[in-house]
Amino acid sequence: EAESQCFTVGCDRDVFENADDPELDKVFAGMALCGKHTFYLVTRFPVRARGYISQARFYEINKAARDLTGVRDLAVLPTQAHGMVLQEWPLQNVWVGARLKDQEAADDLIPQLLEVPAFKRFVLCEPLCGPIDLMAVGGWGGLDVLYGMRGQACMADACETLDWVVVGGEGAWARSLEHQCTASGTCYTRKS
């Protein structure tokens, strides 16, 4: 039996950029069929990701899985139809992330990313073109996506947090992100 592996999807081609729903059904069917592997979906289009994943296209994804495998009564997601159910929704082996290059991208994409129904959410900060403050997304008084606060600390409301921060490159901007994550206990990886 093969060991569990991790695959990054979307570094070369963003699956949410131009794919229609039936094409995404095939991608998600493939990921559902490979439940022991983890897939990191990287996108610059978290609104599209939210729209697709929120639809919960179980029937269509199950049909795509049957087409891929040739197994007639296979159900990879829960439905009222008979068949073996392999996964829950959102898929536990699919993490959704946004690619960031600077604070402007963080301010724009992170709030959208946090609305995507996903098992885990992350950011890939690469290539870094400027500093990113994950404790002030949207400016001072905005989102602190490491500690999970919205607004000024004394009047903060809870908000979603990032599960993982991946940084490509070195230098002061990368070290700043590492310090932010270390202080908050957020998982951090420096990509070499």
Backbone torsions as a table, in degrees:
resi	resn	phi	psi	omega
1	GLU	NA	133.2	-178.0
2	ALA	-70.0	148.8	178.0
3	GLU	-77.0	158.1	176.3
4	SER	-65.5	138.0	179.3
5	GLN	-132.0	164.0	177.4
6	CYS	-114.9	137.4	-179.4
7	PHE	-129.0	133.5	175.2
8	THR	-94.6	127.3	-179.3
9	VAL	-117.5	124.0	175.0
10	GLY	111.7	2.5	177.5
11	CYS	-73.0	-37.7	179.3
12	ASP	-92.3	-38.6	-178.5
13	ARG	-139.3	119.0	-179.4
14	ASP	-73.9	114.0	-175.7
15	VAL	-65.5	-21.5	-179.1
16	PHE	-92.4	-2.1	-176.3
17	GLU	-73.5	-54.8	-174.4
18	ASN	-124.5	-2.2	-176.7
19	ALA	-75.3	139.0	174.2
20	ASP	-86.1	171.8	-176.3
21	ASP	-57.1	-44.7	179.1
22	PRO	-60.6	-34.0	176.9
23	GLU	-68.3	-41.7	176.9
24	LEU	-65.8	-33.3	176.1
25	ASP	-57.0	-41.3	179.5
26	LYS	-66.9	-41.7	178.8
27	VAL	-61.6	-47.4	-178.1
28	PHE	-70.7	-31.9	175.2
29	ALA	-63.3	-44.2	178.3
30	GLY	-60.9	-42.5	179.4
31	MET	-68.5	-36.4	178.0
32	ALA	-66.6	-37.8	178.9
33	LEU	-67.3	-24.4	-178.7
34	CYS	-107.8	53.6	-172.7
35	GLY	-62.6	-21.0	179.9
36	LYS	-82.7	-10.7	177.6
37	HIS	-97.5	154.0	178.0
38	THR	-106.9	135.0	-179.8
39	PHE	-117.3	125.6	176.6
40	TYR	-99.7	106.0	178.4
41	LEU	-88.5	114.8	179.9
42	VAL	-103.4	128.0	-177.3
43	THR	-140.8	154.8	169.3
44	ARG	-104.0	6.8	-175.8
45	PHE	-128.5	64.1	-178.4
46	PRO	-64.8	-24.8	176.9
47	VAL	-65.5	-42.0	177.5
48	ARG	-65.4	-41.4	178.3
49	ALA	-60.2	-45.6	178.7
50	ARG	-61.2	-43.7	-179.4
51	GLY	-60.9	-44.0	-179.5
52	TYR	-69.9	-51.7	-175.1
53	ILE	-64.5	-34.3	180.0
54	SER	-66.8	-23.2	179.7
55	GLN	-67.9	-24.8	-178.3
56	ALA	48.3	63.5	-175.8
57	ARG	-78.3	60.0	-174.9
58	PHE	-57.7	-48.6	-177.7
59	TYR	-58.6	-47.4	-176.6
60	GLU	-68.1	-39.4	179.0
61	ILE	-69.0	-40.0	176.2
62	ASN	-62.0	-41.1	177.7
63	LYS	-62.9	-43.0	178.5
64	ALA	-62.5	-38.1	178.1
65	ALA	-65.5	-40.6	177.3
66	ARG	-64.2	-41.1	178.4
67	ASP	-64.2	-38.7	-179.4
68	LEU	-69.0	-37.0	-173.5
69	THR	-99.9	-23.9	-174.8
70	GLY	80.3	5.8	179.3
71	VAL	-89.4	115.3	-171.0
72	ARG	-65.8	-39.8	-174.7
73	ASP	-104.2	21.6	-178.8
74	LEU	-76.0	134.8	172.6
75	ALA	-131.6	112.6	-179.7
76	VAL	-86.7	-15.6	178.8
77	LEU	-127.4	154.3	-176.6
78	PRO	-65.4	130.1	174.5
79	THR	-143.0	177.6	175.9
80	GLN	-83.1	-11.1	178.6
81	ALA	-73.9	159.6	177.7
82	HIS	-76.4	158.9	178.4
83	GLY	137.7	164.7	-179.3
84	MET	-78.7	133.6	179.1
85	VAL	-102.3	121.7	-177.2
86	LEU	-99.3	-25.8	-171.0
87	GLN	-139.1	161.8	171.8
88	GLU	-107.2	171.2	-179.0
89	TRP	-119.2	137.0	-5.3
90	PRO	-66.5	153.4	-176.4
91	LEU	-55.9	128.3	-177.7
92	GLN	-70.7	-15.7	-178.7
93	ASN	-101.9	11.4	179.7
94	VAL	-119.1	119.4	175.8
95	TRP	-106.5	137.7	-178.6
96	VAL	-111.3	131.6	-178.5
97	GLY	-135.9	161.3	177.8
98	ALA	-116.9	142.7	176.9
99	ARG	-88.9	125.8	-178.7
100	LEU	-120.7	145.1	175.3
101	LYS	-119.9	-19.9	-178.0
102	ASP	-162.3	-178.3	-177.0
103	GLN	-63.5	-37.1	179.5
104	GLU	-60.2	-44.0	177.2
105	ALA	-65.3	-39.9	178.4
106	ALA	-61.7	-45.8	-179.5
107	ASP	-62.1	-33.7	-178.0
108	ASP	-81.8	-48.7	-168.5
109	LEU	-89.7	-32.8	-175.4
110	ILE	-63.7	-45.2	177.5
111	PRO	-58.8	-36.2	177.1
112	GLN	-68.4	-42.2	179.7
113	LEU	-60.2	-40.5	-176.9
114	LEU	-67.8	-12.6	176.2
115	GLU	-92.1	-5.9	180.0
116	VAL	-77.0	126.0	175.4
117	PRO	-70.0	108.3	-177.2
118	ALA	-147.7	152.7	177.6
119	PHE	-63.4	-45.2	176.6
120	LYS	-139.2	149.6	177.7
121	ARG	-125.7	141.0	-177.8
122	PHE	-145.4	168.7	171.8
123	VAL	-123.6	143.9	173.4
124	LEU	-111.7	108.2	-176.9
125	CYS	-95.3	90.9	-175.0
126	GLU	-166.8	133.8	-12.4
127	PRO	-76.6	138.1	179.5
128	LEU	-73.2	123.1	178.8
129	CYS	-113.9	4.9	-179.6
130	GLY	178.4	169.7	-179.5
131	PRO	-69.9	154.0	176.2
132	ILE	-131.3	126.7	175.7
133	ASP	-107.8	104.4	-178.1
134	LEU	-78.2	-4.3	177.3
135	MET	-99.7	5.1	177.7
136	ALA	-147.2	53.4	178.5
137	VAL	-71.3	122.7	-176.3
138	GLY	91.2	8.4	179.6
139	GLY	97.8	175.3	-178.7
140	TRP	-59.3	132.5	-177.9
141	GLY	86.8	4.7	-179.9
142	GLY	-86.9	-139.3	-178.3
143	LEU	-91.5	135.0	167.9
144	ASP	-105.1	97.7	-172.3
145	VAL	-86.4	4.8	173.7
146	LEU	-98.6	-41.4	179.6
147	TYR	-96.4	-12.2	176.9
148	GLY	79.6	43.7	179.0
149	MET	-125.3	146.9	175.8
150	ARG	-121.6	125.9	179.2
151	GLY	97.0	-176.1	-179.7
152	GLN	-67.9	147.1	-172.3
153	ALA	-53.2	-38.0	-176.6
154	CYS	-76.4	-15.6	-178.7
155	MET	-128.9	32.1	-171.0
156	ALA	-77.3	142.9	169.0
157	ASP	-104.0	153.8	178.2
158	ALA	-70.6	146.7	173.7
159	CYS	-141.9	168.3	177.6
160	GLU	-64.3	156.6	177.5
161	THR	-121.5	162.6	172.3
162	LEU	-79.9	144.6	178.5
163	ASP	-91.5	-22.7	-172.5
164	TRP	-158.3	141.4	175.4
165	VAL	-124.8	123.6	178.2
166	VAL	-113.9	130.1	-177.9
167	VAL	-123.5	128.8	174.3
168	GLY	-100.3	129.9	178.4
169	GLY	108.2	179.8	-178.8
170	GLU	-132.7	-177.3	177.6
171	GLY	106.9	-175.5	-174.5
172	ALA	-61.8	-40.4	-178.1
173	TRP	-65.8	-41.3	177.7
174	ALA	-66.3	-42.5	179.1
175	ARG	-63.6	-36.5	178.1
176	SER	-61.7	-44.7	178.1
177	LEU	-64.0	-40.1	178.0
178	GLU	-61.4	-44.0	179.0
179	HIS	-63.9	-41.8	178.7
180	GLN	-59.6	-45.3	-177.6
181	CYS	-69.6	-42.2	179.2
182	THR	-60.7	-44.2	-178.7
183	ALA	-64.3	-34.6	-175.8
184	SER	-92.8	-11.4	-177.1
185	GLY	81.4	15.5	178.5
186	THR	-82.1	136.2	180.0
187	CYS	-59.2	131.1	-176.0
188	TYR	-132.3	136.7	175.7
189	THR	-134.7	130.8	172.6
190	ARG	-94.9	119.7	-179.5
191	LYS	-80.8	129.8	-179.8
192	SER	-97.4	NA	NA
